[in-house]
Amino acid sequence: MKGAILISIVTMTVLAIIINSVADIKSWGLMTPKVPDKIVAAPDFGLIGHFSLFGAFGETGAITVVLLIFTLILSDFFDAMGTIVGISAEAGLLDEEGQVPNIGRVLFIDGAAAVAGGIGSASSNTAYIESASGVGEGSRTGFSNLITGGLFGLALFLTPLLTIVPLQAAAPALIAVGFLMMTHVKHIDWDRYEIAIPAFLTIAAMPFTYSITDGIGAGFISYVVIKAVLGKAKEVNWLLWGCPRCSWCTSPSTLCSRFWV
């Protein structure tokens, strides 16, 4: 049914509002399902442009700044790659070799969006796995993304509506999306341990660490180790020997200890 995910969220939100008005539940979490005093509100763009491009160099050493930049790029890259490949697979857009066509363009736009997010003093703008919900509804082209982006722009003025939707209404939709994503594990060669074990660790680590980057890091490390133990070290690309060590450096606060030890 077209729009099933959105309809389910709206339906559960209405049900939550009714339950809350009757029972006055206090444990909804961050968002309590009740109609706000106002529906439309002007967004605050006061933080746009309030950043210092080279301010970090004055606060710490150049080497530390370079490592911090490297950490952010690495984290953003792995998060983006995991999301892009997963969503493309769900949309049936991968080529015969399982690669994303024109991946360079996709990563360029993702990187440019991350920079734009910094300019706006917002969190990093990057591809999110929740986009799979759009794919599940039939989205396959860039035109649908333009429509979604335009609707997000209009939604800025309807921010108070966000306070109506509790997590209990949105989470089931993401579970359904997760189910759709899991259907692709059938394409993994489970008879080859050097492929199956890293794939399993990647899938298992992501929800426990709440990070696509950490999941990919677990997969990289296990892949390299297993290949080496099996005497197939020459089959491992030289980049993978360095990436596993750095893939865990996702937190600038712990970068130096993880990088140098």
C-alpha positions in Angstrom: 0.0 0.0 0.0 1.5 3.3 -1.1 2.2 5.6 1.9 1.9 2.7 4.4 4.9 3.9 6.5 3.7 7.5 6.7 0.1 6.4 7.3 1.3 4.1 10.2 3.2 7.0 11.8 0.2 9.4 11.6 -2.2 6.7 12.8 -0.1 5.8 15.8 0.5 9.5 16.6 -3.3 10.1 16.7 -3.7 7.0 18.9 -1.0 8.2 21.2 -2.6 11.6 21.5 -5.9 10.0 22.5 -4.2 7.7 25.0 -2.2 10.5 26.5 -5.3 12.7 26.9 -7.1 10.0 28.7 -4.3 8.4 30.8 -1.9 11.4 31.1 1.1 9.1 30.7 4.4 10.6 32.0 6.9 8.2 30.4 6.7 9.1 26.7 10.3 10.1 26.5 11.5 13.2 24.7 8.3 14.0 22.9 4.8 13.9 24.6 2.0 13.4 22.1 -0.2 16.4 22.6 -1.4 19.2 20.3 1.0 22.2 20.7 -0.2 25.7 21.3 0.8 26.7 17.8 1.4 24.7 14.6 3.5 27.2 12.6 6.6 28.9 13.8 9.4 30.8 12.1 12.8 28.9 12.2 15.8 30.6 13.8 18.7 31.0 11.3 20.8 33.1 13.7 23.7 30.6 13.7 24.2 30.5 10.0 27.7 31.6 9.2 28.8 31.7 12.8 31.9 29.6 12.5 35.7 30.1 12.3 37.4 28.2 9.4 40.8 28.4 11.0 39.9 28.9 14.6 41.0 25.5 15.7 44.6 26.2 14.7 44.7 28.9 17.3 43.4 26.6 20.0 45.6 23.6 19.4 48.5 22.4 17.3 48.4 21.9 13.5 49.0 18.1 13.8 46.1 17.7 16.1 43.8 19.7 13.8 44.8 17.6 10.8 44.1 14.4 12.8 40.7 15.8 13.9 39.8 16.6 10.3 41.0 13.2 9.2 38.7 11.6 11.9 35.7 13.6 10.8 36.3 12.7 7.1 36.8 9.0 7.9 33.7 8.8 10.0 31.5 10.7 7.5 32.9 8.6 4.6 32.2 5.2 6.2 28.8 6.3 7.4 28.0 7.6 3.9 29.3 4.5 2.1 27.4 2.1 4.3 24.2 4.0 3.9 24.6 4.6 0.1 25.4 1.0 -0.7 22.6 -0.3 1.6 20.0 2.0 0.2 21.1 1.4 -3.4 20.9 -2.3 -2.9 17.3 -2.0 -1.6 16.4 0.2 -4.6 18.0 -2.3 -7.0 20.4 0.3 -8.4 23.7 -1.7 -8.0 25.5 -2.9 -11.1 26.5 -6.5 -11.8 29.5 -6.3 -9.5 27.5 -4.9 -6.6 28.9 -1.4 -7.1 27.0 1.9 -7.0 27.1 3.6 -10.4 28.7 7.1 -10.3 29.6 6.7 -6.6 32.0 9.6 -6.9 29.2 12.0 -7.7 27.2 10.7 -4.7 30.1 11.1 -2.3 30.9 14.6 -3.7 27.3 15.8 -2.9 27.4 14.1 0.5 30.7 15.9 1.3 29.4 19.2 0.1 26.3 18.8 2.2 28.5 18.1 5.3 30.3 21.3 4.7 27.0 23.2 4.3 25.9 21.8 7.6 29.0 23.2 9.3 28.3 26.6 7.7 24.9 26.5 9.2 26.2 25.4 12.6 24.2 22.3 12.3 25.1 18.6 12.7 26.7 17.0 9.7 24.4 16.7 6.7 25.0 13.2 5.3 23.0 10.3 3.9 20.9 8.6 6.6 19.6 5.0 6.5 16.1 6.3 7.2 16.1 7.2 3.4 15.4 3.5 2.9 11.8 4.3 4.0 11.5 6.4 0.8 12.9 3.5 -1.2 10.4 1.2 0.4 7.6 3.5 -0.9 9.0 3.3 -4.4 11.5 6.2 -4.7 14.1 5.5 -7.3 15.1 8.8 -8.9 16.7 12.1 -8.0 13.4 13.9 -8.6 11.9 12.3 -5.5 14.9 13.6 -3.5 14.3 17.1 -4.8 10.6 16.8 -3.7 11.7 15.5 -0.3 14.2 18.3 0.1 11.6 20.9 -0.8 9.2 19.4 1.7 11.8 19.5 4.4 12.3 23.2 3.7 8.6 23.8 4.2 8.7 21.6 7.3 11.0 24.1 8.9 8.0 26.3 9.5 6.0 23.4 11.0 8.6 22.4 13.6 6.1 22.5 16.4 4.4 19.5 14.8 7.5 17.5 15.5 6.7 17.6 19.2 3.5 15.7 18.6 5.1 12.6 17.2 6.4 10.3 20.0 9.3 7.9 19.4 6.8 5.0 19.9 5.1 6.0 16.7 8.2 6.4 14.5 10.3 3.4 15.8 8.0 0.7 14.4 8.4 2.2 10.9 12.1 2.0 11.2 11.9 -1.6 12.3 9.9 -2.3 9.1 12.7 -0.5 7.1 15.3 -2.6 8.9 13.5 -5.7 7.9 13.6 -4.7 4.3 17.3 -4.0 4.6 17.9 -7.4 6.2 16.5 -9.2 3.2 19.7 -8.6 1.4 21.8 -10.9 3.6 20.7 -13.7 1.4 23.3 -12.5 -1.1 26.2 -13.1 1.3 28.3 -16.2 0.6 27.8 -17.8 4.1 30.0 -20.8 3.1 33.1 -18.6 2.9 34.2 -17.7 6.5 36.4 -14.9 5.4 33.4 -13.2 3.9 30.6 -14.4 6.2 32.2 -13.6 9.6 33.2 -10.0 8.7 29.7 -9.5 7.3 28.1 -10.9 10.4 30.2 -8.7 12.7 29.5 -5.7 10.6 25.7 -6.3 10.9 25.9 -7.1 14.6 28.1 -4.2 15.7 26.1 -1.5 14.0 23.0 -1.6 16.3 25.1 -2.3 19.5 27.4 0.7 18.8 24.8 2.8 17.2 27.3 3.6 14.4 27.7 2.4 10.9 31.3 3.4 11.1 32.0 1.1 14.0 30.3 -1.7 12.3 32.3 -1.3 9.1 35.5 -1.1 11.3 34.6 -4.4 12.9 34.2 -5.9 9.5 37.4 -4.5 8.2 39.5 -5.7 11.1 38.0 -9.2 11.1 38.4 -9.5 7.3 42.1 -8.6 7.4 42.8 -10.9 10.3 41.0 -13.9 8.9 42.6 -13.4 5.5 46.0 -13.3 7.1 45.4 -16.4 9.3 44.2 -18.3 6.2 47.4 -17.4 4.4 45.6 -15.2 2.0 47.2 -11.9 3.1 48.2 -11.1 -0.5 44.5 -10.9 -1.5 43.9 -8.0 0.9 44.2 -4.6 -0.7 47.0 -2.5 0.9 44.4 0.2 1.9 42.7 -2.3 4.2 45.8 -2.8 6.2 45.6 0.8 7.3 41.9 1.5 7.4 41.0 -1.1 10.1 43.4 0.7 12.5 41.9 4.1 11.8 38.3 3.1 11.4 37.8 3.1 15.1 39.0 6.7 15.4 35.5 8.1 15.2 35.7 10.3 18.3 38.1 13.3 18.3 38.4 13.1 22.0 40.0 9.7 21.8 41.8 10.1 18.5 45.3 10.5 19.7 45.3 7.6 22.1 43.8 5.3 19.5 45.9 6.6 16.7 49.3 6.4 18.3 49.0 3.3 20.5 
